[in-house]
Amino acid sequence: GILVDEKRVNDLLAQKTGAKAVVRSGCNLLLFVCFVTLFTVLALNEPLADFRAFEGYVKRRFDTMAAMPLHEVKSGATLWNYIEKSFLPGIYGNDTEKYYYPDYTLERFLDIESGNRLFGVGRMRMLKVKPDVGCVVASSKSSYFPTCYGPFDEEAIDTTSYGPSDSSTGEPVFVYYPGTASEYIGGQISSYPSGGFMEVITSNYNDTLTTVARLRDNDWIGAGSRVIVIDWNIYNFNLMLQAACRITFEIGASGRWIPTFDVDVLMSRHLNPIASRSTEDFLIILGEVILLLFVLFYLMEEASEFIGFRRHWPYIKWEYFGDAWNIIDWLNLILMIVTLAMKVDTWNKASGLSVYIGKPAKQSLSVFMDIGPVAANVRQIRKIIAFNTVLTWFKAVKYIAILPYITTFMQTVSKSQRHLTSFLMVFLSLLYGFVLAYRVAFGEQLAEFRTIWKSFVFLSGTFLGNSDLGLVYNKAPVLGSLLIWTFVIAMFFVSMNLFHAIMISALGDLKQEEGKQNKKWEHQVEKLYEFWKHFSETMRLEYRVRTCVPGLYTRCKARRKKAKEKERERNEDFIKRTAANDAATKVMLGPGDPSLGRRRKRAHNSLNDEDYNSDSDGGSDVDLGPLREKAQLRKGGRFGEFLDDGKTEAETETSGSHLYGLKDKQDEEPDEKAVELVIQATQYVMDGLIERTHGARGVLADEMAESKEVLQKISTVLDVLQNRTKDLELCQRQLLRIT
């Protein structure tokens, strides 16, 4: 019979697969929670508070709190002043007399201050361009300016040695050292390779001071110089942290100097994953391995969604890539793989680095430990992790779709993604047009619009309410006002309202499916119930408890049985007390009982208008003795309007007039039995009224007798009070006579 009933079969299959679906969803959710937790722990494993404190100390010592801050460096002369007043005191301290003592011993790691030491040696390097490359002097001015130096270009780098001749070799002392072709330093004007004219900064104060004087006196910085970079490393033995410090002075072809100070704080594990061999390092390595396994698992899961098989041949489901959620999944996983690859590359680059711990007198440029590429990798890894954290937690919405209206949100984004793509193209086109307009109009006057990127950043900040457009208005009131009004109308009133319309339209379409969403939620609850039922039947919890802890099971069962018996006794006692109270009430009220003259109302299958308009109680009816229902009387005649419940109003009007004293010819008088029954009912009511009147008279006489007795007692009390009042009056008079 069950196999024939298709609905029953489908219900059984749904129950069978519902439990499995709930278990599968629960396992997927648990795995994702573990994945997100592990990723978050690994992303937050660095002591960022110590990093920022160390970085702040270095910047205060060499920049903000120094005798000459970096922003005052605007030429070659001011650069040498900064080195003498701020940089060298920051490295060697203000007490430099100790370096001239005969018994002073050079330190392998120069003590800077408070556990901070110079880690190895420092380095100064400079890049310059060839003359007359990238620039042309007008023929009319060639006699006055025979040589020009253009902006920095890697093809225009000058590698020719220059400067005074070495006393031993006769070669110029300023020599170009090539760097690694793949390593570049990003600046505000350009990107610079790792080579250049280099000089060393050692722990020997006298040698460094001599080197600086030689560079200044022999024009190490010239008209063709385009960037000067100072690199050094500081190690804090209290925090076991290393700071890779770099000051970059970019020199534009216009003569503008742009100083930049970068401090990248590194831990030992950034250079070597098990450098300190601590438990924390090993746990982090284990977490990285587990995270990689998670990534591989999700990659296989995503691949299984867009790779199908047709007749044993694989094919790609292109509609899979039409869902924005799938794109987010792939971007998230790919960024995690890139992060792991960059960490391995960082460890590989750091494997060949080692700090010089030999004799300080032999410190030279060849022992400089350049951890700039490692620091750049670590900085890039942090940026990728920061962006990927947003994607990871945003992806969590997919795994909490069991909650109501979460699916509505996801479907709203999915349904509007095509329209959002078109909106994004329109928005970016408008924004780029304004970027170019502001760049052309104000690039010469305002530094905020000197480049396209700066213009984009400024207008993006304006869109978010974090830029001051008053700068534009102050420079050009007419043009500025026109551009500001156009920007506000196009970006806010048009673009944002278009975005709101897209989202509201998508949400409105999904609102029509809200009923389906509610049914889906009920289906989820039903699946949970089926899962619990299946779990209970599978585990047989009662049987397990009875066999594992029989004593506890027996006590619990006896307690439940005793509670049921107590509940039953309580109900019986309540019924008895209720019946006794009803009987006592009737005896006490006597003929004043309102239930007299009424009887329990019979149950009806239906109600008519008269039942609705009746003033009688819902549980009783008038007691008319032998006349218990209207069906006992014959319908028709003078009483037809009041006795016929079956006729409608129209039938009644057609059959005859319903006014007293008027009757239709077809109406007939009630028969003798009906008249006799009415007379008996009337006699029964009259007898009841007489009996109740006699009873009321007796009750009234009793009440009056009781009232008389009470009044007599009150009279006695009043007499006593009167006598006491007279006695008091007599006592007062006697007292007055005595006084």
N, C-alpha and C positions, 0 to 999 in steps of 0.2 A: 504494500500500500504506500509506503514512504517513497519507493523508487518511482511510482507513478506520479506522485505529487511533485511537480517541478519546483513550485515555490518552496516546499519543505526541503527539497534537496539543496536548493540555493542557499537557504537559511543555514542548513547544517554545514555547507562548505564555507559560508562566510564566518560562522562561529569557529570552524577549524582553522581557517587562515587568519582570522582576526587576532587570535592569541599570538600566532607566529609574527604577525605584523607588529603588534605591540612590543613583543620581545625584541624584534629586529630594530624597531625605532628606538627603544630604550638603550640597546647596545650601541647604536650609532650616536645617540646623544651622549652616552657615557664616554665613548671614545673621543668625541669632539671636545667635551669638557676637559678631559685629560690633555688633549692636544693644545687647547688654548691655554690651560694652566701652565703647561711646560713651556710653551713659547713665551708667555708673560714673565715667568720666573727667569728664563734665560735673558730676556730683554732688560730685566731690572737687576742683573747680577753685579753691576758696577757701582761702587760707592761714589755716586755723583756729587754728594755734598763735599767729600774730601777733594774731588777733582776741582770743583769750583773754588774752594778755599785756596788750594795750591796755585791755581791759575791766577786768582786775584792777587795773591802775594807777589807773584812774578811780575804782573803788569804794574802793580803799584811801585815796585822797586825800580823798574826800568822805564816807566812811562809816566803814569799819572802823578806819582809822588816824588818823582826824580827832580833833580835841580833844573833840568831842561826837558820838558815833555816833547814827545815826538812831533806834535803838530807844529812846533816852532822850526822844524827843519824844512827849509825852503830853498837851499842852495848848497853847493859844495862846502863853502866856509862854515855854514851853520851845522852841516853834518859833522865836521871835525870838532866843532864846539860841543855837539851832543855827545860824541864819543868820549871826549876828555872830561866833560862835566857830569854825564849821567851813566854812560855805558861802562866805562872802566871803573868808576866807583861802585857801580852795581855788582861788578864781578869781584873786584879786589878790596872793596870797602874804602872808607875815607881815611883810615889810618894806614897810609902807605909807607911810613917811615920804617916799619918793621922789616920791609923787604930789603932795606939797605944795611941791616945789622950784619956784622961779620959771621955770627953764629946762626943766622937764619937758614933753615933747611927747607928746600922745595918740597911741596906736598904732591903726592900722586893725584889726590882729589882735593882741589883747592876748597877750603872751607869758606863758604859765602856768609851764611848766617843761620843760626837755629837749626842745625841738622841738615841744611841744604848745602850741597857741594857741587862744584863744577865737575861734571861727569865726562872725563876725557878732555879733549881740546875743542876749541871753537874755530870758526872759519869765517873769513870775509871773502866775498867774491863779487866780481863786477863784469858786466857784459856791455860792450860798446859796439857801435855800428861803423861801417866804413864811410868815408866821406864821399859825397856826391852820388850816393846810392839811395834811391827813393825820393830824391828832391832835385830841383833844377833852379839855378839862379838865373834871373833874367839878364840878358846880355847888357842891358843898360846899367846894371848894378854889379856886374861881374868884377869890375876893377876895385870896387869897395868890398865885396864879399866873394872872394875867390873860391871859398869852400863852404859847402852846406852839409848838414847831417839830418837825414830824414828820420821818420818814426822807426820803431824797432821792427825788424823783420829777420826771421831766422836765416834767410839767404844773405842778409847784409851784415852778419856778425863779423866783426874784425878780430882775427886770431893772431895778428902780427905782434910779436914781442916788442916792447918799448921800455923806456926808462933808462936810468944810468947803467953803465956797464959794470958787470961783476968783476971784482978785483982779481979773482983767481981764474975765471974762464974768459973774461972779456965779453960775455954775452949780456944782453939786457936783462935786468933783474925781474921785470914784470913779464911773466910767461903765462901763456894760455894753456889751461888744462882741459882736455875734452872730457865730457861727462857721458852718462849712459843715454843712448838715443831715445829710450822709451820713457824717460822721466822728465816731467815738466812741472814748472811752478806756475800756478794760475794767479794772475794779477788783475788789476782793474783796467789796465791799458792793453795788456797782451799776455800771452803765455811764454814762459822763458825756459830754455833747456837747462840741463844741470851742469854744464861746463862753465868756463870763465877764467878770468884772471884772479887767482886765489892767494890768500895770505892766512897764516895760522895765528890763533890766539891760545897761548899756553898758560899754565899756572905760574909761569915766571913773569912777574910784573915788569921787570926791567926790559926783557926781550919784547914783550907786547908793546910797551910804551915806545921803544925804539922803532918797532915796525910801523906804528901809527905815525910817528914823526917822519919816517922815511917816505911813507905813502903821501902824506900831506905836502912835504917839501918838493917832491918830484912829480907832482900833478898826476897822481894815480887816477883821479877823477877829472875827466876832460869834457870837451864839448860833445864828443861822440858817446859818452856814457849814457846808458838807458836804464840800467837797473843795478842797484847795489844790495846784496843779500848778506845778512849776518846770521849765522847759525851757531847755536851752542845748546848744550844739554845740561839740565840740573836734576840731580837725584836727591830725593828726600828719604833719609834712612829711617825716619820715624814712621812715615806712612808707607814706605816701600813703593813710592811712586816716582816716575820719571817724567820730566817735562821737556818736550822737544820745542825749543824756542826759536823763532825766526822773525827777524825784522827785515822788511822789504821796502826799499826806497825806489819807487818807479819815477823815471824822469821822462816827461813827454817831449816831443819835438818842439813844443811851444815854450819849454823851460819850466813847466809846472812840475812840482815834486809831490808825490803821493806816498806817504808813509803808511805801512800796514804792519801790525804786530800780531802774530799768531802764536798761541801756546796750546799745544796738544799734550794732554796728560795721559800717560800710558801705564798700564800695569804689567807685571812680569808675564802674565798669561797672554798678553797681546803679542809678545815676542816669542814666547815658547809656552805651549798649552800646559805643560807640567813642569814649569821652571821652578816653582817653589815646592813642588811635590807635597802639597797639602791636600787634605780631604776635600776641601771645597773645589780645588782644581780638578780632581778626579771625578767628582760629582758633576761638574759642568761638562766635562768631556763625555761622560755617560749620558747626560741630558742631550747633548748635541747628536749623539748616535741615535738615541730614541727618537728625537725630532726628525732625523733623516728617514728613519723607518716609517714614521707617520706620513711624511711627505710622499714617500714611494707608494704607500698604501692608497693615499688619496689620488695620486697620479693615475694609478691603475683603475681606481674607481671611476674617475672622470673619463679616462680613455674608454672604459667599457660602455659609457653612455653615448659616445658619438661614433664608435666603431661597431658595426653590425655585420652579420653574416647572412648571405643569400646563396643557398646551394653550395655551402662550404667555402664560399669566396667572400673575403672581407670587403666592406664598402663603408664610406663615410656618411654619416647622417648630418648633412649640412644645416638642417634646421636647428641642430644643437647649438651652433654658434650664433643663432639669432636671439638667444636668451642672454641678457646682460649679466644675470647671476653666474652663468657658466664662465663668462669672460673674467669676472671678478675672481672666481675660483682659480682659474689658470694663472692669472696675474699674481695672485697671492702665493701660489705654490712655486712659480718661476722665481719670484723675488727671494723666497726662502732658499732655493737652490743657488741663486747668485750670491746670497749672503754667505752660505757655507763655502762656496768656491773662493770668495774673496778672503775669507778667514784662512783657508789653506794657503792661498797665495801670500797673505801677510806673514804667516809662519815661515813660508819658504824664503821670503825676502829677508826676514830677520835672522834666519839660520846662519847667514854669512857675516853677521855683525858681531863685533866684540869690542869692548872698551879697552883702551890701552892702560895696562897696570904696571908697565916697566918703569925705568928710571925717568924722572921728570926732565932731566937734562936732554934726553933723546926724543922728547916730544916734537913731532913735526906734522906737516900737512898730510902725510901718508897714513897716519894713525887716526885721522878724524873719522868718527863713527856717524855716518849720515843716516839717521833714522827718519828723515823727512818722508820718503816713500811709504814707510811703515805707518807713520802717523797719518798720512793722507788716506791710506787704505782704511785705517780704523775710523777716521772721520766719515768716510763714505759709507762704511758699514753701519754706523750709527744713523745716518740719514735714511738708508734703505729700511732699517728695522723700524724707525719711527713711522715712516709711511706705511710699511707693511702691517704695523700694529693696528692701524685704522681699518685696513682691509680685513684683517683676521677677525676683529670684533664686529665689524659690519656684517661679515659672513655668518655670524652667529644667529642672525635673524632667521636663516633657513632652518636651523635646528630647533627653534622654539615655535615652529608653525602650528604646533598642537594647541597653543593658546588661542583664544578667540580673537578675530580681527587682525592677527599677525599675517595670515594668508592674504587678507584684503590689502594690506600694505604692500606685500611682495607683488601681488598681482597688479596693483596700481602702478608700481615702478615698471614692471614688465610690459604692461599694456601701453604705457606712455613712452617707452624707450625710443620708438621710431620718431615720434613727434619731438622728443627731447633732443634727438640727434640733429634734426632740422633746426630746432631752436638754438642749439649750441653753435651751429654753423653761422646762423644769422647774428647771434650775440658776439661771437669772435670777430666776424667781419666788421660789425659796427665798432667794436672796441679797438680793433687794429686801425681802422680809419681815424678814430680820435687820437690814437697814439701817434700816428704820423702827423696829424694836424697840429697837435701840441708840440711835437718835436720840431717841426718846421717853424712854428710861430714863436716859440719861446726857448728853443735849444741854445741860442746864443746868449740869452740874458739870464736864464735860470739854470743852476747846476742840476736841478731835478729832471730836466728834459734834455740833457746833453747827449744821451744815447737813446736808442729805441727801447732798450731794456729798462732804463731808468724811467722813461715816460710810461711804459707799461706798468711798472711797480707803483708809480704815483697815481695813475688813474684807477688801478685796482684798489689801492687804498681809499681813493675817493668813493668808489662804488661801495666799499664797506664802511664808509663814514669816518675814515682815519687820515684824511689829508686836508690841507688848508688851501682851498681854491682862491683865497684872498691874495695869494702871491701872484696868480695869473691876472686878477683884476687890477692890482696895483701897478703892474708893468704895462698893461694895455687895457684901459677901461672899456673901450668900445669893442675891440676884437675879443678881449677876455670875456666880457658879458655875453657876447654872441656865442662863443664856444661853450661857455658854462650852461647857458639855457639849452642849447642844442644837445649837449651831453645829458642833461637831466631829463629832457623830454624823450630822447631816443633810448637811453639805458634804463630809466626808471619807469616812466609812464608807458612806454611801448613794450620793451623787452620783458620787464618783470610781470606786467599784466598778461603778456602772452604766456609766460611760464605758469602763472597762476591758472589761466584758462585751461592749459593742457592738463595740469594735475587735477583740477576740479572736474573736467570732462571725463577723464579716466576714472576718477572716483565715482562719479555719477553713474557711469556704465556698470561699475562693479556693485553699486548699491542695489541694482536690480537683481543681483545674484546673492543678496544678503540672506534670503531664505535658504538658499542652498548652503551657505556658509553655516547657518544655524543647524541645518540638518547634518552637516559634516561634523560639527562640534558634538551633537548628540551621538553621532556614529562613533566618534572617538571615545566618548564616555561609555558607550555600550561595549566597545572593544576592550576598554579597561575592565569593565565588569566581567566580561567573558574571560579575560585573562586571569582575573582573580578566582573566578569559579573553576577554571581549568587548573590553576595552581593549587587550589584547595583540594580538588579531587585527586590530583596527581600526588600531592604530598600526604594526603589524608592526615591533616593536622591533628584531629581528635584522636585518631588511632595512635599517632606518634606520641602524643602527650600521655595517653593511657598506658602505653607500653614502656615509655622512658621514665615517667614519674607517676607511678600508679597511686601513691599516697596523695599527692597533690591533686590528681584527677578525681579521686574519690571525695576528698574534702570539698573541691569546687562543685561537684555534682550534688553532694548533700546540701551544700549551702544554697544552691539554686532551687532544690526541691523544697527546702525549708522556707525560702523566700516566697515561693509560689503558694504554699499552704498558708502562710501568714497573710498573703494578699487575699486569698479566698476567704479566710476568716474575717478579715477586715471588711470585705464587701458584704458578707452575710450580716455582720453586726450593723453595718450602715443601713441595710434594708430594714432590719428589725426596728432600729431607732426611728427611721423615717415613718414606718407604719404606726408605731406607738405615738409619735408626735401628731400624726393625722387624726388618730382616734381621740387623743386627748383634746385636740383642737375642736373636734365636733362636739364632744361632751361639754366643753367649756362654753362654746358659743350657743349651743342649744338651738332654739328657733331662729337665732340671729346668724346661723351658719349660711353663707351665700350659696352653698351647694344644694340647699333644700329647694325642691321644685325643679331640679335639673337632673339629668341623667347623662351617662357617657355617650358621646356622639358616635354613631355608627360610621364606619369607613366607607367612602364613596370612590368609585373608579374615576369619576370626572366631576368637575365643578361647573355650575351654571352661574349666571349673573346674580341670582338671588343669594347664592353662597358667598360670592365676593362681597356683596353689599350688606351681609348679615352682621349684626352687632353682637351675636352670641360668641362665647368663648370658642377657641379652636378645638378644645377637647370635650365639650359638653353641649347639650341641646335642651330645649324646653321639655319638661316631663308632662305629657298630655294623657297619661294613663293608657287606655286601650288604643288611642290613636297614635301610632308610632311612625307612620309615614303617609305621605299624600296619596300614594298609590291605592290606599284603602278606600278612598273616595272616588266616585265616578266623575270623570272629567266632562266639562260642558256646562251649559246653563248659566245661571247668574254668577257662579263661582269659577267659571272656566278660566278667566284671566289669571286668577290666583292659584289655581290648582293644576293647570296644564303646563308642565315644564318642557314638554316635547315640542310645542309649537313655537315657531319664530314670531317675531313682531309682525311681519307681513301677513302670516297666516292668520294671526289673531285679528288683524284689522279687516281681512277679507271675510272672516267667519262672522263677524258682527261687531257691534259697538262694545267698548270696554267700560262705559260709564255705568255707575250704579243706577238702577231704576229703568234701564233700557236693555232690551234683549232682542236677539234675532229670532225670527220665526223658527229657524232650524234648531235653536238651543232648546235643551230639555232640562227640567228640574231634576235634582238628585233623587235617587230612589229612597225608600223608607229605611233601608239598612244604613245608608250613608248619613241620613238625618239622625237616626238613633245613635250612630257612632259619635257624631258631633255633640249630641246632647250628653252622652256619657262622658266624653272628654271634658265638656264644660263643667259637669257635675264633679268630676275628679279634681279639676283645678279649684273649684269653689270649696270643696271639702279641704283641700290642702291649704287654701287661704284661711279658712275658719280655724283649722288646727294650728296653723302658724300664728294666727291672731291670738288664740287662747294661750299658746306658749309664750308669745311676746308679752301678754298681760301678766302671766305668772312671773316672767323674768323681770318685768317692770316693777311688780309688787315687791319682789325680793330686793331689787336695787333700791326701791324707796325705803323699805324697812332698814336696809343696811345704812342708807344715808341718814335715816332718822336716828339710828343708834350712834352714828359718828357725830351728828349735830348735838345729841344729848351729852356726849363726852366732851365736846368742845364747850358746851354751856357750863359743865362742871368745872372745867379748867378755868374758864373766865370768872366763875364765882370765887374760886381759890385765889386767883390773881387780884380780884377786887378786895378780898379780905386782907391779903398781904399789903396791898396799897394803903388801906385804912390803918393797919398797924404801923406802917412806916410813917404815915402822916402824924399819928399820935406820938410816936417816938421823937419826931422832929420838934413838935410843939413843946414837949417836956424838956427837950434839950435847950430850946430857946428860952424857956422860963428859967432854967438853972443859970444860964449865962447872963 
